[in-house]
Amino acid sequence: MFLVRLSWRNLWRNRRRTLLTMSAMGFSTALVVLTLSIYDGMFQDMIESATLYQGQVKVQAKGYYENPRIDLTIPEEHIREILLADAEVRGVAGRVRTFALLSVGEGDSSSTQPAEILGIDPEEEKGVSGFARRVVSGRFLDGSGAKNMVLGRSLAMRLNVKPGGQVVVMGQDAYGSVAADIFHVVGTIDTGDPVRDSSLALAGRRTLQSLLVLDGRVHEWAVRFRHPDAALSFSERIGKRFAGDEVMPWNRFLPQLNDLLGLTKVTKFIFALIFYFAVILVTVNTMYMALIERMREFAVMNALGLRPIRLSIMVVLEALFMSSIAAVAGGLAGSLAGWYLQGHPIDLSRFMESITYAESTIQPRIRAWMTPGVTIVPMCMLVIFGVLVGLFPAMRLRRIHPVAVLREV
């Protein structure tokens, strides 16, 4: 305890030097926390954009992913309850998919476009996709049984139809017969992906099941989690209960996005190392200069009976105190800034457009995503590096010769 009290007092004998050193260390830590949270925010945006349409885990009939035939279905009953029983699951939605031709008008003024129709239950989708929050005109579907339809914004422009209009749907049912009906357009949505918006149409699941003669059957169950990283472990865990079906995490059906995120995480790690290297340089320089300034003090303390090993421990304790205070202050400041950016992203749509790549979209905004690891890891790393930096002057003090030092000074 004597060395602890002495080390603490030594820190504040030169307040300016101590505060400048801790400020540099704390500021660097805050920047690392904020930057890592912004990286994670970009990852989260990309995953949300890609899985908005696909889901973070899909439960499908075997072979449907490679060959999406209308007749490859799984039952509606009981599956949703089994999936929702997992603590990591945020929402589960059953979906029906089909490709069809959408037509508007008659004669020379008519227009026809191919589209993928996604049959959904609006209530179930609230916990999975958030389609309802992306309506740009009109309204969203109000039930799964009405003959209403919501079109992607680009698809609506190509068909030259607005909310209140009608579209004729013509496709094929599960038995190969012609399936045709008239739907009322009630709204348009912007998913953030221009390619998807040019071919996506949303309809009530019950209505589409009736049109395709798939009563009581769906093509997939889409699952969403509180954090996307849970998708892989969940698919391995729940796959044992659905041996006859196929449980696929987003890492598998979006391989390009998975590889891109892996590469970006390496970039994030390198960026953090560069910041820590800068912190080490600042800290080493400050502590080494402080060592030179205090050599007479250390020599006198050694001559009075304080052994070199105890002097070394004292210097390491000083480094531990400085790095710990700086880590807490920097981690707190970075976390507060990150939480603010998570709730209030900076809109950059005036300066850039969204970027579509690997079936995902990078939104034109700066958004943070805070997780415990984003704050705790940089704080722990700073404390570790601070102690390691303190070892350099401590090793020199173990070879101190009081008489030689006092003669020089």
N, C-alpha and C positions, 0 to 999 in steps of 0.2 A: 504493500500500500504506500510505502514511502516513495518508491519510484513512480507510482501512478500519480501521486499528488505533485511530485516534483516535475513530472512531464507535463501535467496540465498547467502548472504555473509558468513553465518555460514557454508554452505556446503564446501566452498573453504578455510576455515581457516585451515583445516587439509586435504589437497589434497590427501595424500596417502590413508587415511582411506576411504574418499569418493569415490575415483577412484577404490579401491579394492572392495568396496561394489557394486558399479554400474557394475563393470566388472563381478562379480559373477552373478548378476541378469541378465545382458545382455547376457552373455554366455549361461545361462540356457534357456533364452527365444529363442535364436538362435537355440539351440539344439531341443527345443520343436517344433519350426516352421519347421525345417528341417525334424525331425522324423515324424511329422504329414503329411508332404508333401510326404514322402517316403511311409507311410502307404497308402495314397490316390493314389500314383502311382501304388502300388500293386493292390489296388481295381480296378483301371482303366484298368490295364493289364488283370485282371481276367474277367472283364465285356466285354472288347474288344474281348478277346479270345472266350468267350462263345457266344457273339452276332455277331461275324464274320460270323457265319453260320446261326444263327437263326434270327438276327435282334434284335433291341432294342424294337420295337413294331411290331406286326404282325397283318395285317388285312386279315382275312380268312372267308370263308363261315362257317356258324354255323355247328358245329359237325365235322369239318375237323381235329381239334386238337386231339379229342378223337378217331376218325376213319378216317385216311388219305386216303380216296378213291379218285381215279383219277377223278371221275365225279363231285366231290364237288369243284366247282370253282367259281370265281367272275370275272366280266368283266374287261377288260383293260382300256376302255375309261373313261376319266374324273377323275378317282380316284386319279391318281398321281398328277394332278394339285391341287386337293382339299387338299391333304396331304402337298404338298410343300408350300401352302399358309401360313402355320403356321410359325411364326418367329423362333421358337425353332428347327425346322426341318433342318437337314443338308443335307440329301439325302433320296430318295425313289427309290426302285427297285422292279419291278415285277418279280416273280419267278414261275417256274413250276417244280414240283418234281415227280419223279417216281422211282420205284425199278426195276432193270433188271439184266440180266446175261451178263457179258462182257467176250468175248472169244477171244483168240489170237492163231493163228497157226492151224494146222490140224493134225489129227491122234495122234500118241503117243507123239508128241512134243507140242500138244495143251495144253492150260491152261485156266480155266474158274473160274471167281470169281463173287460173288454177289456184287452189288454196288447200291448206291443211286445216281441217275443222277439229277443234279440241273441245270435247264435251266435258263440262265441269259442273260441280256443285258449288255455287257461289259461297255458301257458308263454310264448306270444307276448305276452299281455296284461301280464305282469310288467314289461315295459319301456315300456308305453304308458299304461295306465289306473290300475293299482294297485287294481283291484276287490277283489283278495284281501285287502288290508289293511283293507277296510271291512266285513268280515263282523261282524255283531253277534250272531248266534246260529247254531249248527250249524257247518258248514264250507264251504269253497269247492269249486268243481268240481275234480276230480282228473284229468280227461282230456277230450279233445274228442269222444270216441266214445260215452261212457256216456250212458244216458238219465236224467241227473240235471239238476236245475234249481235255480237260486238266485233267490229273489224279492226285490224291493224290500220294505222293511219295511212300508210302508203298504199295498202290494198284498197281502202275506201276511195283514195284519190284516183287510182287507176280505174276503178269501177264507176267513178263519178257518182257516188251515192253518199248521202248524208243521213244523220239520225232522223228517223221518220220514214225513210224509204224502205223498199222491199228488194230482196234478192232471191233468185231461184237457185236452189241447190240441186245438183244432179250428180249422183255417184252410183256406188254398187253396195248392196247389202251383204250380210254374211253368207248368203246362199247363192250369190252371183247374180241376183236379179237387180233390175234398175231401181234405185232409191232416189226419189225426187220429192221436194216439198218447197214451200214458200216460207221464208223467214223475214221478220221485221227487224230492221237495223235500229238499234236503240242507242248506240254509242260507238266511239272509236277510242283506241288506246295507243299509247306510245311506250313500247317495252324498253326503249333505249338502244335497240338493235335495228337499224334500217332494213337489213336483209329479212329479218323475221317479220317485221311489220308489213312487208310487202306480200306476205303469203299466209298470215295467221288470221283465223276467224274463231271466235269463241261462241259456243252455244250451250244450252242446258244439257246436262248429262242424260236425264230421263228422255228428253226429246230426241237426242241423237241415238240413244239405245233403241227407242221405238222405230226410228227411221232405218236403222241398220239391222233390226231384228236381233238385238243383243240384250233382251230383258234379263236383268239380274247378273250381267257380266260386264267386266271392264277390261281394258287392255293393260292398265298399269295402276299401281298405287304409288303415288309420289310422296316422299317423306322429307320433312325439313327438321333440322336440329337447332338447338340453341347455339351450337358452334359447328361450322362445317367439318372440322377435324374429326368429329365423332362419327362421320359417315363410314369410314373404313372399318373401324372396330365393330360398329353396329351391324354392318352387312355380314361380317364373319360370325357374329353372335347369333343374329336372327336367321341366318341362312340355314342353320340346322333344323329350324322349325318349318321351313318351306323347301324341303328337299325336292319336291316335284316342280318347283318354280325356280325362277332366277332372280337373285337379289344382287343388284349392281350399285356400287357407290359411284359418286360423280368422278372419282379418280380414274375409274375404268371406262365409263362411256364418254368422258371428256379428256382423253389422254394428252392432247396438245396443251390444254390449259394446265393440267397437272405438271407436265414437263416445264412449261413456262414459269409457273409458280416456284418450282424447285430451283430453276436457274436464278430467279429474282431473289430468292432467299439467300443464295450464295453471295449475290451482290450486296444484300443487306448486311451480311456478316462481315464482308470485307470493309464496307463503309464504317461499321462499328469499330473494327480494329484500327482504322486510320484515326478515328477520333481518340481512341484510347492511347494510341502512340503519341498523339499531340499532348495529351494529358500527362503522359509519362515524361516527355521532354521538359514540359514546364515545371513539373514537380521535382524532377531530378536536379534541374538547374537551381531552383530555389533552395532546396534542401542542402545541396552541396555548397552553395554560397553561404548559407547560414552556418554550415559546419566550419568553414574557413574563418568566419567572423567570430565564432565561439571557441576556437581552438585554445586560447589562453584560459577561458573559463573551464573547459574540459581538463586542461593540464592541472589547474589548481585543484579541481575536485579530485583528480586522480592522486595528486600529491597528498591530499588530506585523507586518503584512505578509500575512496570509492573506486573499486576495481574496474578495469576496462570492460569486462563482460557486463557489468551493471550499467556503465555508460552506454554501451551498445543497446541494451534493453530499453534504456530511457529514450534514446533516439527513435527506436522502432515504435515505442508507445506514442511518441509525439506524432509520428506518421500515421499511426492507427487512429488517433483522435481526429487529426485533420481530415483524413479521407472519410471517416465515418460521418462527421458533421457535414462535410461537403456532399456526400452521397445522399444523406437524408434530405438536405435542402434542395439539391439538384433533382432528386427523384420526385419530390413533392411539387416543385415548380413545373417540371416536365409533364407530370401527370395532370396537373390542373389545366395546363395548356391543351393537353391531349383530350381531356374530357370536354373542354369547351369546343374544340374542333369536331369532336364526335357528334355533338348536338347541334353545332352551327357550322357546317362545312362552308369553305370559301368557294363561291361560284366563279368558275373561269370560262363560262360559256361565251362571254364576250370576246375572248381572246383565242379560243380553240374549240374544236368540235370533238364529239366522242369518237374514240378509236375502236374499231371492231377487229378483233383478232382471236383466233382459236375458239370460235363460237361464243366469245365473250365480248364485253364492251367496257372500255376504260372511260369512266365518266369524266367530263371536264370540270373537276372540282378537287379541292384539297380537303380530305376527310380523314380523321384519325379513328383508330379502333383500339380501345384500351383493353388490355388483358393483364393479369397479374405478372406474367413473365416479362412483359415489356418494361415494367418498372423495376421489378426485383432483380432481374439479371444484371442490368447496367449498374445498379447500386452495389451489388455484391462484387462485381468485377472491379469497380473503382476502389473498394476497400482492399481487395486482394492486391491490386496493382500498387496501391498506396503503401501497403506493408512491404511489398517487394522492393519498391523504390527506397524505402527507409533502410533496407539492409545494406545498401552500398556505403553510405557514410558510417553505418554501424560497424561494418567490417574494418574500416580504416581506424576507428577508435580502439579496436582491439590491439592495434600495434602502436599505440601512442606512447611517447617517451616524454614525460613532463619536463625534465631539465632541458632537453633539446628544443621543445616547443617554446618554453619561457625565454630561452636565449634568443630565438628567432624573433619573437614578438617584442 
